[in-house]
C-alpha cells in the first residue's frame, strides 16, 4: 500500500523494517523560496538519489518513508525544540539559515521567526513524524519487533563540519542506546568484508530520528547510516547519479539490511 501526501510518500511493506529518508526532499515552495538567497535553489545539502540507491528495498518487503520538502524549509531529523544534537560542534538547525558550507540561506530580515517555525513544524515536520511513528507501531504489532534504518548521505569533504575526508559509511546508534549490539554487529561484519571504510558512532551518532525512536527495551531498534556521496554520485552540480559507482554500493546496503533483519529475528521471541 502506498500513501502520498504533500510532505511525504510511504510505501508499506511486509517485513519488520522501515527505511526513513528524511532529507531526500527537493521541493522548495514558492512562498519560502521568494525570501531566500540565490544559494538555496541549488539545494546542495540534499541527500540526493537515495530513493534510487535503496530502490531494492520494496522488493525485499521493507516499508519506505520519503520526505518531499527540502531540508532548507525544515529539517525532519532535528528535535522540534531546535536544540543542538551535537553541542559544541558546527551543525545546522531546525529551520536552517545557512548551508553546510556556511553560505546564508536568507537575508537577515527573511529568516523564519518563531511563529513561522511553528507553522513549518505543523505543516511538514509533524506529518512526517506521525507517519513514522504509526508505521513503526504497526510493524512492531505485526512482528513483535522492528528495525528503523535512517538513510542519509553527505558530501565526503566538508571542512566546516569535519576534518579531512569522511569514512565511506558512518553508522550511528546513539552510542549504543538505539540498537541492540547484535544487530549493528551483524551489519558491521558485512561491511568489514568489503573495501569500504566505516566507523560506528563517530562524527555522526544518529540524529533526532535515531535517538528518539530507537528503544531496544521496547523492541524498536534504530540505526542511522550517513554515507559519503562520492560513493554513488557527483558531489557537485548537477549532482548526477553514477550508475557504475552505485552498482558497487546498493548490493552491500541490501546485504547489510538482510543481516540486520536476520539478527532482529533471532532476538525476537
N, C-alpha and C positions, 0 to 999 in steps of 0.2 A: 504494500500500500504506500502511495506517495502523497505527501501533503505539500502544497505550495502556498506560501503567503508572501506578502510584500517584503518580509525581512529574512525568511529562511525557506529552505526546502528540507524535507525529511523523508527519506526512503526507509521504511520499516522492514527489518529483516527477520530471520528465523533462528539465529544463534545469539548467545548472550554477549554480544559485542556491539558497542556503539562507538562509531568514529565521529568525532566532533571536529569541524574545520571552521573555527570562528573568525579567521582572518582571510578567508577566501573572497569575501565580498569586494566588488569593484564599483558598486552603484554610489554615486555622489549626487544626491538630489539637488536640483537647481536652487532651491531655497537656501541651501548651505553653500554651494559652490560659488554663488554670486558674491559672497563676502570673503572668499578665501584667496590665497596668493596664487601666483602662476605655477608654483611648485605642486600644489595639491592635485591637479588633474593627472599628473604622472602616476599618482598612487603607487609610488615606488616601494612602499613598505608592505604591499600586499603579499600574501602567501600564495604566489602565483601557481596556477595549474595543479594544485593538489587534488582537485576533483578528478583530473585526468590521471595523475600518478597513482591514486587509490582507486582507479576505475575497476579493478578486480574485486573490490570489496563486496559489491552487491552479489556477485556470483558465489562468494563464499558464505552468503547469508547474513552479512553484517547490516546493522542499521547505520545510516549515514545522515548526519545533520550538517547542513552547509549554510553559512551566512551569505546574504546577498549584498548588504550595505557595507561600504568601505569602513575600515577601522578609523579613518580620519573623521568620520561622523561620531562614532562611539566605539570604544574598544570592548568587545564582548568578553575578553579574558582579563579584565580588571575588576576589582571589587566595586560595588555600587557606591561605596563611600568615597572612592577615589584615592584611598591610602596606598602608599607605595608597597609593593611586594618585595622590593629589594632596597631596603633603607641604606642610604649612603652611596648607592650606585646610580648612575645615569639611566633613566628609563623614560618612557612616555606615559601620559596619564589617561584617565578615563575618556575624556574628550580631548584628544591631543591638540596641542598648539604648535608643535614642531615635529619635523620628521626625525627618523633615527640619526640622520646626519646633522641635526640641529638647525635645519632650514625652517623658517617660520611658515606656518600654515595660514595665519591670519595677520591682518594689520592689528595694531593694538586695540582699536575700537571694536573690531568684529569678533574677537574671541568669545565663545559662548559663556554667558553669565550663569548664575546658579539656577535661575528659572529655565533657561534653555537646556542646561544639562539635565535637569529633572524631566523635561519633555522628551529628550532623546532616550533617557532611561526607560520611560514608559512606552515609547513607540518602538524601540529597537532592541534594547538590552533585555527587558523583561520578557517579551515573547520568545526570544531565543532560549533563555534560561528556563522558562516554563516548559517549553518543548523538550529540552534536555532532561529536566527532572522527571517529566512524565514518562519519557521513553526509558530512562533508567529504571524507574519503578515498575514499568510494565515488563521489561526483560527480567528483572530480578524476580518478580512474581511468577513468571513462567518457568524460569530455570534455576531458581534458588540462589543465584549469584550473577554478577555482571561485570564485564570489563569495559571501562571507558578509556578510549585511546584518543588523546587530544593532539591533533595533527597540525604541525606548524613547519614553516621554512623561513629562512632569513638569509640575507647576503652574507657570504662567508667571511668578508672583511669589513668591519665597521669600527674603526678606531675609537669612536666616541663611546661605544658600548662595551668593547672588549679588546684585549691586546692580541695582536697577531691574527692568524687565521683560525677560525673556529673549527673544532673537530667536525668530521662529517656528520655524525649522528650524536645528538645531545639529548640524553634521556633524563627526565625529571620525575621523581616520586616524592617530592617534598621532604627530602632527606629520609625517605623510608616510611613516611607516615601515610601515604596514599595508596600503597600497594603491598601485598604480601611478598616477601623476598623471593619465594619460589617462582612467582610469575615473572618478575623482572629478571631473575637469574636465567630463566629459560630463554628469554629474549636476548640477553647479552651473550649467552652461549652460541646462539645462531650468528650473531654479529662477529664474534671472535674468530670464526672460521673464514672470514672474508678479508678483503684488503682495506675495508673502510675503517677509519679511525672513529673512536667513540668515547664518550665519558658519561658517567652517571652522577647526577646532582652536582654538575659543575656550574658554569655561569648561569645556566637555565635549569632551575629546580622544579619548574612547574608553576604556571600562573594561577589565577583565581579558580579556573575550572578544575584543575587537578587538585588543588588544595581544598576547595570547598566540597566537592562531590566525592573525592576518594576517601573511603572509610572501610578498611578491611574488616573491622569488627562487625560492620553492618553488611558485609559481603558485597561491597561495591569497591572495586579496585581500579585505580586511575593511574595512567602513565601519560606523560607528555613527551612527544618526540619533536624536537626542533632540529631540522636538518639544514645543512648548507645548500643554498640554491645552486651552487656550481655543480652539484651532483646531477642535475637534470635539466638545466635551462641557462639561457644567457642572463647574467646578473645586471645588465644594463639595458635601457630601452632598445628595442621593443619587447624585451623580456620573453624571448622566443623559447618555446618548449623544444628541447633537443632529444628527439626520439632515441638516437643512438646511445646517449648517456642514460636516459631514463630506463632503457631496457636492462641495464645492469642493476638498477635500484629497486624497481617495483617487485621483482620476484623475491628480493630479500625482505621487503616490507610484508609480503604475503606470508613468507615462512615465519617471520617473527610473530605475526598475529596468530598463525596456526599453532605455534608452540605455546603462546600465551593462553590460548583457549584450551589447549590440552592440559596445561598446568592448572588452569582455573577448574577444569572438570575434576581433576584429582583432589582439589581442595574442597569441592562441594559435596556435602553429604547426600 
